[in-house]
Amino acid sequence: MNDPLPPAEASGATTKESERRVPGPPGPPRTGERRRRVVGWRSRDVLRTAALIAGMYLGLKLMWLASPLILTAFLGILFGLAVEAGVDRLARWRIPRGIGAASIVLGFYGLLIGLGAWMAPTLRDQAGELRRQLPQAVDKVESWINDRQSGFFGVVLGGSEVASKQDSATATSPPSGPQQAGAAGPSSPNPAQDSANAQAAKAQGSPSNLRNRIGGQFSGVTRYLFPFLTSTFTIFGGILLITFLAIYIGADPDTYHRGLMHLFPHRARDRAGEVLSAIATVLRKWLVTQLIAMVAIAVVTTSVLLLLGVKAAFALGIIAGLLEFVPTIGPLLSAIPAVAMAFLDSPEKALYVMIAYFGIQFVENHLLIPLLMKEGIDLPPALTIMGQALMAIVFGFLGLLVAVPAIAASMVAIKMLYVEDVVGDDINIMGEDDND
């Protein structure tokens, strides 16, 4: 009877035997294996894919229907990041974070209410004057343009087309005066009444004036951009949502940061935390800078308009400060009523107002904003304008409000996750070396 091999020798023999039995290149699969590989999707694969597509569709549909809520929540998060910076400073004085966040938000609202109550009589009078005088200013601009239809403004603004329409209407109108009397019989015994009727017919046949065209277009734009203004409950609910989000995020941002970290795998959490921290820093600096710029633009614009003697200077300054929150487009919109009001006095004053607005924006963009930001967000102007236009078309006024901070946050993520991690280029992201 042969003795069994030792375990080591037995395992070695087994290994050598397996090495001797290692096959060469795999031969053609058997008929059953080839049939199993050729077969397409099974029923459960089709059902799984259909369920995934349906879930994605329902999710996108829900996000589309809830887009006003999502954009409003984004504004609340944006203000909450700014409140967090103030709460961090109050925490150095042993003030609890919850009390500090509530004090900052309520103090901000109190400041707005106090300023509104202090300036309410002046703003009420000037707002009424603005409503009364602005249509007259538009009519004066239209008459000034009509007087120069044959020149440069007529070519640019379509005056030649209007003149050609008037000429064609005059050519096709029935003859008046002695020719009409000779062709149709005796003249009317009341020439004044005939003249009034002719002027009324001409007014009915002429195209609508500039004021009516602007009013019609503005009403259409208002219904599209500001649908939420039709409901007081919607406005109040949005303000409450922004307020509570700002307080909660400012009081305890670490809770939400840790919750977001659980959405990423462990190997990616460190990098995800760096990206989210950089985005939060960029958004915080952008918002604080915009708030300071809004106050500065309102004060400077009001002072300049008072020096130029433009009517409703305080109301126009407040409009300029509020619209400063919407970069690039807001300053252009705020200049339109100011130039129109200056046109009531003279075209020269309107030109001075245009130059003043241009100078204020130039100083802001090249001196104030770089001084406050220290390091710019580095958003290309063309990308900013296209992003604002796209967000306004898709989401209305709320999309226009959040367009620039959303683009800034996206640019930070693209630079850190793609340009640095994938491409390998070293770039400076604002806030990486800052601890404030």
C-alpha positions in Angstrom: 0.0 0.0 0.0 1.5 3.3 -1.0 2.0 6.1 1.5 0.1 9.3 0.9 2.1 12.2 -0.2 2.8 15.0 2.2 0.5 18.0 2.0 3.1 20.3 0.4 4.1 17.7 -2.2 0.5 16.9 -2.9 -0.3 20.5 -3.5 2.8 20.9 -5.6 1.7 17.9 -7.7 -1.7 19.3 -8.0 -0.3 22.6 -9.2 2.0 21.0 -11.7 -0.8 18.9 -13.0 -3.0 21.9 -13.3 -0.2 23.7 -15.1 0.1 20.8 -17.5 -3.6 20.9 -18.2 -3.8 24.7 -18.9 -5.4 24.9 -22.3 -4.1 27.0 -25.2 -6.2 29.6 -27.0 -9.9 29.1 -26.4 -11.6 27.3 -29.1 -14.9 28.1 -30.6 -17.7 28.1 -28.0 -20.1 25.4 -28.0 -23.5 25.7 -29.6 -25.3 26.4 -26.4 -22.8 29.1 -25.3 -22.9 30.8 -28.7 -26.7 30.8 -28.5 -26.7 32.4 -25.0 -24.3 35.1 -26.1 -26.2 36.0 -29.2 -29.5 36.4 -27.5 -30.4 40.1 -27.0 -32.1 41.8 -24.0 -34.1 39.7 -21.8 -37.5 40.7 -20.5 -36.2 41.9 -17.1 -33.5 44.0 -18.9 -36.2 45.7 -21.0 -38.4 46.3 -17.9 -35.4 47.7 -15.9 -34.5 50.1 -18.8 -38.1 51.2 -19.3 -38.5 51.9 -15.5 -35.2 53.9 -15.5 -36.3 56.0 -18.4 -39.8 56.5 -16.9 -38.2 57.5 -13.6 -35.9 60.0 -15.2 -38.8 61.5 -17.2 -40.9 61.8 -14.1 -38.0 63.3 -12.1 -37.3 65.9 -14.8 -41.0 66.7 -15.1 -41.2 67.2 -11.3 -38.2 69.4 -11.4 -39.7 71.5 -14.2 -43.0 71.9 -12.4 -41.2 72.7 -9.1 -38.6 75.0 -10.8 -40.0 78.2 -9.0 -39.6 76.4 -5.7 -36.1 75.2 -6.6 -34.9 78.6 -7.7 -36.4 80.3 -4.6 -34.6 77.7 -2.5 -31.4 78.5 -4.3 -31.8 82.1 -3.3 -32.4 81.1 0.3 -29.2 79.0 0.2 -27.4 82.0 -1.3 -28.5 84.3 1.4 -27.8 81.7 4.0 -24.2 81.5 3.0 -23.9 85.2 3.5 -25.6 85.0 6.9 -23.1 82.3 7.8 -20.2 84.7 7.4 -21.8 87.1 9.9 -22.7 84.3 12.3 -19.1 83.2 12.4 -18.0 86.7 13.4 -20.7 86.9 16.1 -19.7 83.5 17.4 -16.4 85.0 18.4 -18.3 87.1 21.0 -19.9 83.9 22.5 -23.3 84.6 20.8 -25.1 81.3 19.9 -25.3 80.6 16.2 -29.1 80.3 16.1 -29.6 83.7 17.9 -26.9 85.3 15.7 -28.5 84.1 12.4 -32.0 85.2 13.5 -30.6 88.6 14.6 -28.8 89.2 11.3 -31.9 88.3 9.1 -34.4 90.2 11.3 -32.0 93.1 11.6 -31.7 93.3 7.8 -35.5 93.3 7.4 -35.8 95.9 10.1 -33.2 98.1 8.3 -35.2 97.8 5.1 -38.5 98.7 6.8 -36.9 101.6 8.6 -35.4 103.1 5.4 -38.7 102.5 3.7 -40.7 104.3 6.4 -38.2 107.2 6.4 -38.3 107.6 2.7 -41.9 106.6 2.1 -43.3 110.1 1.6 -40.6 111.1 -0.9 -40.7 107.8 -2.7 -44.5 107.9 -2.9 -44.6 111.4 -4.4 -41.8 110.7 -6.8 -43.2 107.3 -7.9 -46.5 109.1 -8.7 -44.6 111.7 -10.6 -42.7 109.0 -12.4 -46.0 107.4 -13.5 -47.4 110.7 -14.7 -44.3 112.0 -16.4 -42.9 108.9 -18.0 -45.6 108.6 -20.7 -45.0 112.3 -21.6 -41.3 111.6 -21.8 -41.9 108.7 -24.2 -44.1 110.9 -26.4 -41.5 113.6 -26.5 -38.8 111.0 -27.5 -41.1 109.8 -30.3 -41.8 113.3 -31.6 -38.0 114.0 -31.5 -37.4 110.9 -33.5 -40.2 111.7 -36.0 -38.7 115.2 -36.6 -35.4 113.4 -37.7 -36.9 110.6 -39.8 -34.9 111.6 -42.8 -31.6 111.5 -41.0 -29.5 108.9 -39.2 -32.2 108.2 -36.5 -34.8 107.6 -39.1 -32.7 105.0 -40.8 -31.8 103.3 -37.6 -35.2 103.4 -35.9 -37.3 102.7 -39.0 -38.5 106.3 -39.7 -38.1 105.9 -43.5 -40.4 102.9 -43.4 -43.0 104.9 -41.5 -42.6 107.8 -43.9 -43.0 105.4 -46.9 -46.2 104.0 -45.3 -47.5 107.5 -44.8 -46.7 108.4 -48.4 -48.4 105.3 -49.7 -51.5 106.1 -47.5 -51.5 109.6 -48.9 -51.3 108.4 -52.4 -54.2 105.9 -52.0 -56.4 108.4 -50.1 -59.2 110.0 -52.1 -58.6 113.5 -53.4 -59.7 116.4 -51.4 -60.5 120.0 -52.1 -61.5 121.4 -55.4 -60.7 118.1 -57.3 -63.0 116.2 -55.0 -65.6 118.8 -55.4 -65.4 118.7 -59.1 -65.5 114.9 -59.3 -68.2 114.2 -56.6 -70.3 117.3 -56.8 -70.5 120.5 -54.6 -68.2 120.9 -51.7 -69.4 120.4 -48.1 -70.9 123.4 -46.5 -68.8 122.8 -43.3 -65.1 122.6 -44.1 -64.1 122.6 -40.4 -66.1 119.4 -39.8 -64.6 117.8 -42.9 -61.1 118.6 -41.6 -61.9 117.1 -38.2 -63.2 114.0 -39.8 -60.1 113.7 -42.0 -57.8 114.0 -39.0 -59.8 111.4 -37.1 -59.7 109.0 -40.0 -55.9 109.6 -40.3 -55.5 108.9 -36.6 -57.5 105.7 -36.9 -55.5 104.5 -39.9 -52.1 105.4 -38.5 -50.0 102.9 -36.6 -50.0 102.9 -32.8 -47.6 105.4 -31.3 -44.5 104.5 -29.4 -46.1 104.7 -26.0 -48.8 102.1 -26.9 -46.2 99.8 -28.5 -44.0 100.0 -25.5 -47.0 99.5 -23.2 -48.1 96.4 -25.1 -44.7 94.8 -25.2 -44.1 95.6 -21.5 -47.3 94.1 -20.4 -46.5 90.9 -22.4 -43.0 90.8 -20.9 -44.4 91.4 -17.4 -46.9 88.5 -17.7 -44.1 86.2 -18.8 -41.3 87.3 -16.4 -43.4 88.0 -13.3 -46.2 85.5 -13.2 -45.7 85.1 -9.4 -46.7 88.8 -8.9 -50.3 87.8 -9.5 -50.6 86.1 -6.2 -49.8 87.8 -2.9 -49.7 84.4 -1.2 -47.0 83.3 -3.6 -44.8 86.3 -2.9 -45.3 86.0 0.9 -44.5 82.3 0.8 -41.3 82.9 -1.2 -40.1 85.5 1.2 -40.8 83.2 4.1 -39.0 80.3 2.4 -35.9 82.5 1.7 -35.9 83.8 5.3 -36.1 80.4 7.0 -33.5 78.8 4.7 -31.2 81.7 5.4 -31.6 81.4 9.1 -31.2 77.6 9.3 -28.3 77.4 6.9 -26.5 80.3 8.6 -27.1 78.8 12.0 -25.9 75.3 11.3 -24.2 74.8 7.9 -22.2 71.8 9.0 -25.3 69.6 9.3 -26.2 70.2 5.6 -22.5 69.8 4.6 -22.3 66.4 6.3 -25.6 65.4 4.7 -24.3 66.2 1.3 -21.1 64.3 1.9 -23.1 61.1 2.5 -24.2 61.2 -1.2 -20.6 60.7 -2.4 -18.5 57.5 -2.1 -15.7 57.5 0.6 -12.9 57.8 -1.9 -14.4 61.0 -3.4 -15.6 62.7 -0.2 -12.4 64.8 0.3 -12.5 66.2 -3.2 -16.2 66.8 -3.1 -15.8 68.7 0.2 -13.2 70.9 -1.4 -15.4 71.7 -4.4 -18.4 72.4 -2.2 -16.4 74.7 0.1 -15.0 76.6 -2.9 -18.5 77.0 -4.4 -19.8 78.3 -1.0 -17.0 80.8 -0.8 -17.5 82.1 -4.3 -21.3 82.5 -3.8 -20.8 84.2 -0.5 -18.3 86.7 -1.8 -20.5 87.3 -4.9 -23.6 88.0 -2.8 -21.9 90.3 -0.3 -20.2 92.2 -3.1 -23.6 92.6 -4.9 -25.3 93.9 -1.8 -22.6 96.5 -1.2 -22.6 97.5 -4.9 -26.4 97.9 -4.8 -26.2 100.4 -1.9 -23.3 102.2 -3.5 -25.1 102.5 -6.9 -28.3 103.7 -5.4 -26.6 106.4 -3.4 -24.3 107.6 -6.3 -27.0 107.5 -8.9 -29.4 109.5 -6.7 -26.7 112.1 -6.1 -25.8 112.4 -9.7 -29.5 112.7 -10.8 -30.1 115.4 -8.2 -27.0 117.4 -9.4 -28.3 117.1 -13.0 -31.8 118.2 -11.9 -33.6 115.1 -13.1 -37.1 114.7 -11.8 -37.9 111.7 -9.4 -34.2 111.3 -8.6 -34.7 109.3 -5.5 -37.1 106.8 -7.1 -34.8 106.4 -10.1 -31.8 105.8 -7.7 -33.7 103.1 -5.9 -34.6 101.4 -9.2 -30.9 101.5 -10.2 -29.8 100.0 -6.9 -32.4 97.2 -7.0 -31.7 96.3 -10.6 -27.9 96.2 -9.8 -28.6 92.7 -8.4 -29.0 91.5 -12.0 -25.5 92.2 -13.6 -25.1 93.5 -17.1 -28.8 93.6 -17.9 -30.1 95.4 -14.8 -28.0 98.6 -15.2 -29.2 98.9 -18.8 -32.8 98.6 -17.8 -32.4 101.1 -15.0 -31.0 103.7 -17.4 -34.0 103.7 -19.7 -36.5 105.6 -17.3 -33.8 108.0 -16.2 -32.9 109.0 -19.8 -36.6 109.3 -20.6 -37.3 111.6 -17.6 -34.3 113.7 -18.6 -35.7 114.1 -22.1 -38.6 116.1 -20.6 -36.2 118.9 -20.1 -33.9 118.6 -23.1 -32.1 116.1 -25.3 -28.8 117.5 -23.9 -29.8 116.5 -20.4 -30.7 113.1 -21.6 -27.3 112.8 -23.1 -25.7 113.8 -19.8 -27.7 111.2 -18.0 -26.5 108.5 -20.4 -22.9 109.6 -19.9 -23.4 109.6 -16.1 -24.8 106.0 -16.1 -22.0 104.8 -18.3 -19.4 106.4 -16.0 -21.0 105.0 -12.9 -21.0 101.5 -14.4 -17.4 101.9 -15.6 -16.2 102.9 -12.2 -18.1 100.1 -10.6 -16.8 97.4 -12.9 -13.2 98.5 -12.9 -12.8 99.9 -9.4 -15.5 99.0 -6.9 -16.1 95.3 -7.8 -12.3 94.4 -8.1 -11.7 96.1 -4.8 -14.5 94.2 -3.0 -13.9 90.8 -4.7 -10.0 91.1 -4.6 -10.1 88.1 -7.0 -12.8 88.1 -9.6 -15.1 85.2 -10.4 -13.6 85.3 -13.9 -16.9 84.9 -15.8 -16.6 85.8 -19.5 -19.1 88.6 -20.4 -20.4 86.7 -23.4 -21.1 83.6 -21.3 -22.8 85.7 -18.7 -25.1 87.4 -21.1 -26.0 84.2 -22.9 -26.6 82.4 -19.6 -28.9 85.2 -18.3 -30.8 85.2 -21.6 -31.3 81.4 -21.5 -32.3 81.4 -17.8 -34.8 84.2 -18.4 -36.3 82.5 -21.4 -36.7 79.1 -19.6 -37.5 80.2 -16.0 -38.5 83.8 -16.2 -37.5 86.5 -13.8 -36.3 84.0 -11.1 -34.0 82.4 -13.6 -32.6 85.8 -14.4 -32.0 86.5 -10.8 -30.0 83.3 -10.1 -28.3 83.1 -13.5 -25.0 84.7 -12.5 -24.4 82.8 -9.2 -25.5 79.5 -10.9 -23.0 80.1 -13.7 -20.3 81.0 -11.1 -20.9 77.8 -9.1 -20.9 75.7 -12.3 -17.6 77.3 -13.4 -16.0 76.4 -10.1 -17.1 72.8 -10.4 -15.9 72.5 -14.0 -12.5 74.1 -13.2 -11.8 71.9 -10.2 -13.3 68.6 -11.4 -12.4 68.7 -15.1 -9.6 71.3 -15.8 -7.6 70.3 -12.7 -8.4 66.6 -12.2 -8.9 65.5 -15.8 -6.9 67.9 -18.0 -4.2 68.5 -15.3 -3.9 72.3 -15.6 -3.2 74.3 -12.5 -5.7 77.1 -12.0 -6.5 79.4 -9.2 -10.0 79.0 -7.8 -11.1 82.0 -5.8 -11.4 81.0 -2.2 -9.0 78.1 -2.1 -6.4 80.0 -0.1 -8.9 82.1 1.8 -10.3 81.1 5.2 -12.9 83.8 5.6 
